[in-house]
Amino acid sequence: MEWKREWKPLTWIIAIFAACYYLPVGVVRFDNAVLEALHLVKWYAQEHVLLCLVPAFFIAGAIAVFVSQASVLKYLGANANKVVAYGVASISGSVLAVCSCTILPLFSGIYKMGAGLGPATAFLYSGPAINILAIILTARILGPELGIARAVGAVVFSIVIGLLMHFFFRKEEMAKAAVQAAMPQPEVSRPLWQNVIYFAAMVGILVFANWGKPATSSGTWSMIYNNKWLITGLFSAALGIILMTWYNLPKWQVIVAGLPAIILAFLFAGHPTIAFVAGVLGLSLLISPREDETGDWFQESWGFAKQILPLLLFGVLIAGILLGRPGGEGIIPSAWVSQAVGGNSIMANFAASFAGAFMYFATLTEVPILQGLIGNGMGKGPALALLLAGPALSLPNMLVIRSVMGTKKTLVFVSLVITMATISGLIFGAIF
């Protein structure tokens, strides 16, 4: 019996040794893929962790602490009105210009608070998919028919996927509904309008700190981009006032915590991320030692960061090795992808959906990537399929979803996205 127990670790040792022994170091494609992966991780850390994920972690932590469970159950719970629940979840992405990774802490927060599986997965899909800026950019660069199809498809997708997830796991959802129905109504310590303004301030910081550069240098979008850090600063100041006024933080502590960020914003006006980091550190140092609800806010936010961030970075590294960066080469040649998505066959649409589901797209980057693919012969059907599957899913995203709701539900969710994107691409390609 002793020897049999040792077979498993021995097998692992042999497998790891063999992988190291035959590691294809020196092969140009492998070396380039590793370099591409490291570049992708560096870019992800610079462009997304600080400005996207950190605000999202704080928002998710705030959901867990300051949003009453009764509110979540009323609008998104298993017993909630289905029209309200799926309506709220499906249009939520219109105010969140986020990618498939940034939505994860927010999804995890509402799911942990008791949101039904259907509305929660509808929110998970709609967050990165229904992005007004991305849809407008799609219509302007790739054509109005693709822009309209993407907008309509994303809204319909989120509702249908949510309903199907609820149907496939209806026994668990019925059991959850019975438990939630028996739960007592908790006391509400703060008016709803105060919580709404508090979350609006944090969402404003998330949205405007990540506002992308528009294609033209004039117009409303360009004006917002040129003033995005001023707007972000105003939302940050509003958050500070809210914490002093409604959350009883000492005024002098809030001022001391925010002062370094203000000073650095003037000293390093050309590098606003420095002031942003100082603001995050100031807020963390302000609330982390406290033993009230703001201290709980930090603890919940930190808990989400510990759970999600390592999986995301590992997933980005693997995705970089396999597929490289946009415009770069991983182990899988990009030419294979281009050749596989020509025409409007089932395989072309499936290939586009499958590749899009595993690739990582930062917000708005999918449009220029698709522009290049279409120029290389990609059909309009596969283009829509990639637009519907790509922004909502990625390999890093899948790893985190699995840690939140388990392997089985994750596989069903990913399969639904890929299948529906494939079918939508076929229909669109046949019409256009």
DOKE-20704 format. One record per residue (C-alpha): residue number from 1; residue in one letter; x, y, z. Coordinates in steps of 0.5 Angstrom, whole numbers, always signed. Layout:
SITE | NUM | A | X | Y | Z;
...
END
This chain:
SITE | 1 | M | +0 | +0 | +0;
SITE | 2 | E | +6 | +5 | +2;
SITE | 3 | W | +9 | +4 | -5;
SITE | 4 | K | +2 | +5 | -9;
SITE | 5 | R | +1 | +12 | -5;
SITE | 6 | E | +8 | +14 | -8;
SITE | 7 | W | +6 | +13 | -15;
SITE | 8 | K | +2 | +19 | -16;
SITE | 9 | P | +8 | +24 | -14;
SITE | 10 | L | +13 | +19 | -18;
SITE | 11 | T | +9 | +20 | -24;
SITE | 12 | W | +9 | +28 | -23;
SITE | 13 | I | +16 | +28 | -22;
SITE | 14 | I | +18 | +24 | -28;
SITE | 15 | A | +13 | +29 | -32;
SITE | 16 | I | +16 | +35 | -30;
SITE | 17 | F | +23 | +33 | -31;
SITE | 18 | A | +21 | +30 | -38;
SITE | 19 | A | +18 | +37 | -39;
SITE | 20 | C | +24 | +41 | -37;
SITE | 21 | Y | +29 | +36 | -41;
SITE | 22 | Y | +25 | +37 | -47;
SITE | 23 | L | +24 | +44 | -46;
SITE | 24 | P | +24 | +47 | -53;
SITE | 25 | V | +29 | +53 | -51;
SITE | 26 | G | +33 | +55 | -57;
SITE | 27 | V | +27 | +54 | -62;
SITE | 28 | V | +25 | +61 | -65;
SITE | 29 | R | +18 | +60 | -64;
SITE | 30 | F | +18 | +58 | -57;
SITE | 31 | D | +23 | +63 | -55;
SITE | 32 | N | +19 | +68 | -59;
SITE | 33 | A | +12 | +66 | -55;
SITE | 34 | V | +15 | +66 | -48;
SITE | 35 | L | +18 | +73 | -50;
SITE | 36 | E | +11 | +75 | -53;
SITE | 37 | A | +8 | +72 | -46;
SITE | 38 | L | +12 | +77 | -42;
SITE | 39 | H | +11 | +83 | -46;
SITE | 40 | L | +3 | +81 | -45;
SITE | 41 | V | +4 | +80 | -38;
SITE | 42 | K | +8 | +87 | -37;
SITE | 43 | W | +3 | +91 | -41;
SITE | 44 | Y | -3 | +88 | -37;
SITE | 45 | A | +0 | +90 | -31;
SITE | 46 | Q | +1 | +97 | -33;
SITE | 47 | E | -5 | +98 | -37;
SITE | 48 | H | -10 | +94 | -33;
SITE | 49 | V | -9 | +92 | -26;
SITE | 50 | L | -8 | +99 | -23;
SITE | 51 | L | -13 | +103 | -27;
SITE | 52 | C | -18 | +97 | -28;
SITE | 53 | L | -18 | +92 | -23;
SITE | 54 | V | -16 | +96 | -17;
SITE | 55 | P | -22 | +100 | -18;
SITE | 56 | A | -26 | +94 | -19;
SITE | 57 | F | -24 | +91 | -13;
SITE | 58 | F | -26 | +97 | -9;
SITE | 59 | I | -33 | +97 | -12;
SITE | 60 | A | -34 | +89 | -11;
SITE | 61 | G | -32 | +90 | -4;
SITE | 62 | A | -36 | +96 | -3;
SITE | 63 | I | -42 | +91 | -6;
SITE | 64 | A | -41 | +86 | -1;
SITE | 65 | V | -41 | +91 | +5;
SITE | 66 | F | -45 | +97 | +4;
SITE | 67 | V | -50 | +94 | -1;
SITE | 68 | S | -56 | +90 | +3;
SITE | 69 | Q | -57 | +83 | +1;
SITE | 70 | A | -64 | +85 | +1;
SITE | 71 | S | -63 | +90 | -5;
SITE | 72 | V | -59 | +84 | -9;
SITE | 73 | L | -64 | +79 | -7;
SITE | 74 | K | -70 | +84 | -9;
SITE | 75 | Y | -67 | +86 | -16;
SITE | 76 | L | -62 | +80 | -18;
SITE | 77 | G | -64 | +74 | -13;
SITE | 78 | A | -67 | +67 | -15;
SITE | 79 | N | -74 | +70 | -13;
SITE | 80 | A | -73 | +77 | -16;
SITE | 81 | N | -78 | +79 | -22;
SITE | 82 | K | -75 | +76 | -28;
SITE | 83 | V | -76 | +82 | -32;
SITE | 84 | V | -73 | +87 | -27;
SITE | 85 | A | -67 | +82 | -26;
SITE | 86 | Y | -65 | +81 | -33;
SITE | 87 | G | -67 | +88 | -35;
SITE | 88 | V | -62 | +90 | -30;
SITE | 89 | A | -57 | +85 | -31;
SITE | 90 | S | -57 | +86 | -39;
SITE | 91 | I | -56 | +93 | -39;
SITE | 92 | S | -51 | +94 | -34;
SITE | 93 | G | -45 | +94 | -39;
SITE | 94 | S | -47 | +100 | -42;
SITE | 95 | V | -44 | +104 | -36;
SITE | 96 | L | -38 | +100 | -35;
SITE | 97 | A | -33 | +101 | -41;
SITE | 98 | V | -29 | +94 | -38;
SITE | 99 | C | -26 | +88 | -41;
SITE | 100 | S | -27 | +81 | -39;
SITE | 101 | C | -23 | +81 | -33;
SITE | 102 | T | -25 | +88 | -30;
SITE | 103 | I | -32 | +85 | -29;
SITE | 104 | L | -30 | +79 | -25;
SITE | 105 | P | -29 | +82 | -18;
SITE | 106 | L | -36 | +86 | -19;
SITE | 107 | F | -39 | +79 | -22;
SITE | 108 | S | -36 | +75 | -16;
SITE | 109 | G | -39 | +81 | -11;
SITE | 110 | I | -46 | +80 | -13;
SITE | 111 | Y | -46 | +73 | -14;
SITE | 112 | K | -43 | +72 | -7;
SITE | 113 | M | -49 | +77 | -4;
SITE | 114 | G | -54 | +72 | -7;
SITE | 115 | A | -56 | +74 | -14;
SITE | 116 | G | -59 | +68 | -18;
SITE | 117 | L | -55 | +65 | -23;
SITE | 118 | G | -59 | +67 | -29;
SITE | 119 | P | -58 | +75 | -27;
SITE | 120 | A | -51 | +74 | -25;
SITE | 121 | T | -49 | +71 | -31;
SITE | 122 | A | -53 | +76 | -36;
SITE | 123 | F | -49 | +81 | -32;
SITE | 124 | L | -42 | +77 | -33;
SITE | 125 | Y | -43 | +77 | -40;
SITE | 126 | S | -46 | +84 | -41;
SITE | 127 | G | -41 | +88 | -37;
SITE | 128 | P | -36 | +87 | -43;
SITE | 129 | A | -40 | +86 | -49;
SITE | 130 | I | -45 | +92 | -48;
SITE | 131 | N | -40 | +97 | -48;
SITE | 132 | I | -43 | +104 | -52;
SITE | 133 | L | -36 | +106 | -54;
SITE | 134 | A | -34 | +99 | -57;
SITE | 135 | I | -41 | +99 | -61;
SITE | 136 | I | -40 | +106 | -64;
SITE | 137 | L | -33 | +105 | -66;
SITE | 138 | T | -35 | +98 | -69;
SITE | 139 | A | -40 | +102 | -73;
SITE | 140 | R | -36 | +107 | -75;
SITE | 141 | I | -30 | +103 | -77;
SITE | 142 | L | -33 | +96 | -79;
SITE | 143 | G | -39 | +98 | -82;
SITE | 144 | P | -46 | +100 | -79;
SITE | 145 | E | -49 | +93 | -80;
SITE | 146 | L | -44 | +90 | -75;
SITE | 147 | G | -45 | +95 | -70;
SITE | 148 | I | -52 | +94 | -70;
SITE | 149 | A | -51 | +87 | -70;
SITE | 150 | R | -46 | +87 | -64;
SITE | 151 | A | -51 | +92 | -60;
SITE | 152 | V | -57 | +87 | -61;
SITE | 153 | G | -53 | +81 | -61;
SITE | 154 | A | -50 | +83 | -54;
SITE | 155 | V | -57 | +85 | -51;
SITE | 156 | V | -60 | +79 | -53;
SITE | 157 | F | -54 | +74 | -51;
SITE | 158 | S | -54 | +76 | -44;
SITE | 159 | I | -61 | +75 | -43;
SITE | 160 | V | -62 | +68 | -47;
SITE | 161 | I | -55 | +66 | -44;
SITE | 162 | G | -58 | +68 | -37;
SITE | 163 | L | -64 | +64 | -38;
SITE | 164 | L | -61 | +58 | -40;
SITE | 165 | M | -56 | +58 | -34;
SITE | 166 | H | -62 | +58 | -30;
SITE | 167 | F | -66 | +53 | -34;
SITE | 168 | F | -60 | +48 | -34;
SITE | 169 | F | -59 | +49 | -26;
SITE | 170 | R | -66 | +50 | -24;
SITE | 171 | K | -66 | +45 | -18;
SITE | 172 | E | -60 | +49 | -15;
SITE | 173 | E | -64 | +55 | -16;
SITE | 174 | M | -70 | +53 | -14;
SITE | 175 | A | -66 | +51 | -7;
SITE | 176 | K | -63 | +57 | -7;
SITE | 177 | A | -70 | +61 | -8;
SITE | 178 | A | -73 | +57 | -2;
SITE | 179 | V | -67 | +59 | +3;
SITE | 180 | Q | -67 | +66 | +1;
SITE | 181 | A | -75 | +66 | +2;
SITE | 182 | A | -74 | +64 | +9;
SITE | 183 | M | -69 | +70 | +10;
SITE | 184 | P | -71 | +75 | +15;
SITE | 185 | Q | -70 | +82 | +12;
SITE | 186 | P | -64 | +86 | +15;
SITE | 187 | E | -64 | +93 | +17;
SITE | 188 | V | -62 | +98 | +12;
SITE | 189 | S | -57 | +103 | +16;
SITE | 190 | R | -57 | +108 | +10;
SITE | 191 | P | -62 | +111 | +5;
SITE | 192 | L | -61 | +108 | -2;
SITE | 193 | W | -60 | +115 | -5;
SITE | 194 | Q | -53 | +115 | -1;
SITE | 195 | N | -51 | +108 | -3;
SITE | 196 | V | -53 | +110 | -11;
SITE | 197 | I | -48 | +116 | -11;
SITE | 198 | Y | -43 | +113 | -7;
SITE | 199 | F | -42 | +107 | -12;
SITE | 200 | A | -43 | +113 | -18;
SITE | 201 | A | -37 | +116 | -15;
SITE | 202 | M | -33 | +109 | -16;
SITE | 203 | V | -36 | +107 | -22;
SITE | 204 | G | -34 | +114 | -25;
SITE | 205 | I | -27 | +113 | -23;
SITE | 206 | L | -27 | +107 | -26;
SITE | 207 | V | -30 | +109 | -33;
SITE | 208 | F | -26 | +116 | -34;
SITE | 209 | A | -19 | +113 | -31;
SITE | 210 | N | -20 | +108 | -37;
SITE | 211 | W | -23 | +112 | -42;
SITE | 212 | G | -20 | +110 | -49;
SITE | 213 | K | -17 | +115 | -54;
SITE | 214 | P | -22 | +116 | -60;
SITE | 215 | A | -21 | +115 | -67;
SITE | 216 | T | -22 | +123 | -68;
SITE | 217 | S | -19 | +129 | -65;
SITE | 218 | S | -25 | +133 | -65;
SITE | 219 | G | -32 | +132 | -62;
SITE | 220 | T | -35 | +130 | -55;
SITE | 221 | W | -31 | +123 | -54;
SITE | 222 | S | -24 | +127 | -55;
SITE | 223 | M | -26 | +133 | -51;
SITE | 224 | I | -28 | +128 | -45;
SITE | 225 | Y | -21 | +124 | -47;
SITE | 226 | N | -17 | +130 | -46;
SITE | 227 | N | -20 | +132 | -39;
SITE | 228 | K | -21 | +125 | -37;
SITE | 229 | W | -16 | +126 | -31;
SITE | 230 | L | -19 | +132 | -29;
SITE | 231 | I | -26 | +128 | -29;
SITE | 232 | T | -23 | +122 | -25;
SITE | 233 | G | -20 | +127 | -20;
SITE | 234 | L | -27 | +130 | -19;
SITE | 235 | F | -30 | +124 | -18;
SITE | 236 | S | -25 | +122 | -13;
SITE | 237 | A | -26 | +128 | -9;
SITE | 238 | A | -33 | +127 | -9;
SITE | 239 | L | -31 | +120 | -6;
SITE | 240 | G | -27 | +123 | -1;
SITE | 241 | I | -33 | +128 | +1;
SITE | 242 | I | -38 | +122 | +2;
SITE | 243 | L | -33 | +118 | +6;
SITE | 244 | M | -33 | +124 | +11;
SITE | 245 | T | -40 | +126 | +11;
SITE | 246 | W | -44 | +119 | +10;
SITE | 247 | Y | -39 | +114 | +13;
SITE | 248 | N | -36 | +118 | +19;
SITE | 249 | L | -29 | +118 | +17;
SITE | 250 | P | -25 | +124 | +21;
SITE | 251 | K | -24 | +129 | +16;
SITE | 252 | W | -17 | +131 | +18;
SITE | 253 | Q | -15 | +123 | +16;
SITE | 254 | V | -19 | +124 | +9;
SITE | 255 | I | -15 | +130 | +7;
SITE | 256 | V | -8 | +127 | +10;
SITE | 257 | A | -10 | +121 | +6;
SITE | 258 | G | -11 | +125 | -1;
SITE | 259 | L | -6 | +130 | +0;
SITE | 260 | P | +0 | +126 | -3;
SITE | 261 | A | -5 | +125 | -9;
SITE | 262 | I | -6 | +132 | -10;
SITE | 263 | I | +1 | +134 | -10;
SITE | 264 | L | +3 | +129 | -14;
SITE | 265 | A | -2 | +130 | -20;
SITE | 266 | F | +1 | +137 | -20;
SITE | 267 | L | +8 | +135 | -20;
SITE | 268 | F | +8 | +130 | -25;
SITE | 269 | A | +2 | +132 | -29;
SITE | 270 | G | +5 | +128 | -35;
SITE | 271 | H | +4 | +122 | -31;
SITE | 272 | P | -3 | +122 | -28;
SITE | 273 | T | -2 | +114 | -26;
SITE | 274 | I | +3 | +116 | -20;
SITE | 275 | A | -2 | +121 | -17;
SITE | 276 | F | -7 | +115 | -18;
SITE | 277 | V | -3 | +110 | -15;
SITE | 278 | A | -2 | +115 | -9;
SITE | 279 | G | -9 | +116 | -8;
SITE | 280 | V | -10 | +108 | -8;
SITE | 281 | L | -5 | +107 | -3;
SITE | 282 | G | -8 | +113 | +1;
SITE | 283 | L | -15 | +110 | +1;
SITE | 284 | S | -12 | +103 | +3;
SITE | 285 | L | -8 | +106 | +9;
SITE | 286 | L | -14 | +110 | +11;
SITE | 287 | I | -19 | +105 | +12;
SITE | 288 | S | -15 | +98 | +13;
SITE | 289 | P | -14 | +99 | +20;
SITE | 290 | R | -21 | +101 | +22;
SITE | 291 | E | -26 | +96 | +25;
SITE | 292 | D | -32 | +99 | +23;
SITE | 293 | E | -36 | +98 | +16;
SITE | 294 | T | -30 | +102 | +12;
SITE | 295 | G | -25 | +97 | +15;
SITE | 296 | D | -29 | +91 | +13;
SITE | 297 | W | -30 | +94 | +6;
SITE | 298 | F | -22 | +94 | +5;
SITE | 299 | Q | -22 | +87 | +8;
SITE | 300 | E | -27 | +85 | +3;
SITE | 301 | S | -23 | +88 | -3;
SITE | 302 | W | -17 | +85 | -1;
SITE | 303 | G | -20 | +78 | -1;
SITE | 304 | F | -23 | +79 | -8;
SITE | 305 | A | -16 | +81 | -10;
SITE | 306 | K | -12 | +75 | -7;
SITE | 307 | Q | -17 | +71 | -10;
SITE | 308 | I | -18 | +74 | -17;
SITE | 309 | L | -11 | +77 | -19;
SITE | 310 | P | -6 | +71 | -19;
SITE | 311 | L | -11 | +67 | -23;
SITE | 312 | L | -11 | +73 | -28;
SITE | 313 | L | -4 | +74 | -29;
SITE | 314 | F | -3 | +66 | -30;
SITE | 315 | G | -8 | +66 | -35;
SITE | 316 | V | -5 | +72 | -39;
SITE | 317 | L | +2 | +69 | -39;
SITE | 318 | I | -1 | +62 | -42;
SITE | 319 | A | -5 | +66 | -47;
SITE | 320 | G | +1 | +70 | -49;
SITE | 321 | I | +5 | +64 | -50;
SITE | 322 | L | -1 | +60 | -54;
SITE | 323 | L | -3 | +66 | -58;
SITE | 324 | G | +2 | +72 | -57;
SITE | 325 | R | +0 | +79 | -57;
SITE | 326 | P | -4 | +83 | -62;
SITE | 327 | G | +0 | +83 | -68;
SITE | 328 | G | +5 | +78 | -65;
SITE | 329 | E | +6 | +71 | -65;
SITE | 330 | G | +5 | +66 | -60;
SITE | 331 | I | +6 | +58 | -61;
SITE | 332 | I | +0 | +58 | -65;
SITE | 333 | P | +1 | +62 | -71;
SITE | 334 | S | -4 | +68 | -73;
SITE | 335 | A | -4 | +65 | -80;
SITE | 336 | W | -8 | +59 | -78;
SITE | 337 | V | -13 | +63 | -75;
SITE | 338 | S | -14 | +68 | -81;
SITE | 339 | Q | -14 | +62 | -85;
SITE | 340 | A | -19 | +59 | -81;
SITE | 341 | V | -24 | +64 | -81;
SITE | 342 | G | -25 | +66 | -88;
SITE | 343 | G | -32 | +65 | -91;
SITE | 344 | N | -38 | +63 | -88;
SITE | 345 | S | -38 | +56 | -86;
SITE | 346 | I | -40 | +53 | -79;
SITE | 347 | M | -33 | +51 | -78;
SITE | 348 | A | -31 | +59 | -80;
SITE | 349 | N | -36 | +61 | -75;
SITE | 350 | F | -34 | +56 | -70;
SITE | 351 | A | -26 | +58 | -71;
SITE | 352 | A | -28 | +65 | -70;
SITE | 353 | S | -32 | +64 | -63;
SITE | 354 | F | -27 | +59 | -60;
SITE | 355 | A | -21 | +63 | -62;
SITE | 356 | G | -24 | +70 | -59;
SITE | 357 | A | -27 | +66 | -53;
SITE | 358 | F | -19 | +64 | -51;
SITE | 359 | M | -16 | +71 | -53;
SITE | 360 | Y | -15 | +77 | -49;
SITE | 361 | F | -18 | +83 | -51;
SITE | 362 | A | -17 | +90 | -48;
SITE | 363 | T | -23 | +94 | -48;
SITE | 364 | L | -24 | +97 | -55;
SITE | 365 | T | -18 | +93 | -58;
SITE | 366 | E | -22 | +88 | -61;
SITE | 367 | V | -24 | +93 | -67;
SITE | 368 | P | -17 | +94 | -70;
SITE | 369 | I | -15 | +87 | -69;
SITE | 370 | L | -22 | +85 | -73;
SITE | 371 | Q | -20 | +90 | -78;
SITE | 372 | G | -14 | +87 | -80;
SITE | 373 | L | -17 | +80 | -80;
SITE | 374 | I | -22 | +83 | -85;
SITE | 375 | G | -17 | +86 | -89;
SITE | 376 | N | -14 | +79 | -89;
SITE | 377 | G | -20 | +75 | -92;
SITE | 378 | M | -24 | +74 | -85;
SITE | 379 | G | -32 | +73 | -87;
SITE | 380 | K | -37 | +78 | -84;
SITE | 381 | G | -41 | +72 | -80;
SITE | 382 | P | -34 | +70 | -77;
SITE | 383 | A | -33 | +77 | -75;
SITE | 384 | L | -39 | +78 | -71;
SITE | 385 | A | -38 | +71 | -68;
SITE | 386 | L | -31 | +74 | -65;
SITE | 387 | L | -34 | +80 | -63;
SITE | 388 | L | -40 | +77 | -59;
SITE | 389 | A | -35 | +72 | -56;
SITE | 390 | G | -28 | +75 | -55;
SITE | 391 | P | -30 | +81 | -51;
SITE | 392 | A | -34 | +77 | -46;
SITE | 393 | L | -29 | +71 | -45;
SITE | 394 | S | -22 | +70 | -45;
SITE | 395 | L | -17 | +64 | -42;
SITE | 396 | P | -16 | +69 | -35;
SITE | 397 | N | -23 | +70 | -35;
SITE | 398 | M | -25 | +63 | -35;
SITE | 399 | L | -20 | +61 | -29;
SITE | 400 | V | -23 | +66 | -25;
SITE | 401 | I | -30 | +64 | -27;
SITE | 402 | R | -29 | +57 | -25;
SITE | 403 | S | -26 | +59 | -18;
SITE | 404 | V | -33 | +63 | -17;
SITE | 405 | M | -38 | +58 | -19;
SITE | 406 | G | -35 | +52 | -21;
SITE | 407 | T | -32 | +47 | -27;
SITE | 408 | K | -39 | +45 | -29;
SITE | 409 | K | -42 | +52 | -29;
SITE | 410 | T | -36 | +55 | -32;
SITE | 411 | L | -36 | +50 | -38;
SITE | 412 | V | -44 | +51 | -39;
SITE | 413 | F | -43 | +58 | -39;
SITE | 414 | V | -37 | +58 | -44;
SITE | 415 | S | -40 | +53 | -49;
SITE | 416 | L | -47 | +57 | -49;
SITE | 417 | V | -43 | +63 | -51;
SITE | 418 | I | -39 | +60 | -56;
SITE | 419 | T | -45 | +56 | -59;
SITE | 420 | M | -49 | +62 | -59;
SITE | 421 | A | -44 | +67 | -63;
SITE | 422 | T | -43 | +61 | -68;
SITE | 423 | I | -50 | +61 | -70;
SITE | 424 | S | -51 | +69 | -70;
SITE | 425 | G | -45 | +69 | -74;
SITE | 426 | L | -48 | +64 | -79;
SITE | 427 | I | -54 | +68 | -79;
SITE | 428 | F | -51 | +75 | -80;
SITE | 429 | G | -46 | +72 | -86;
SITE | 430 | A | -52 | +69 | -89;
SITE | 431 | I | -56 | +76 | -89;
SITE | 432 | F | -50 | +80 | -91;
END
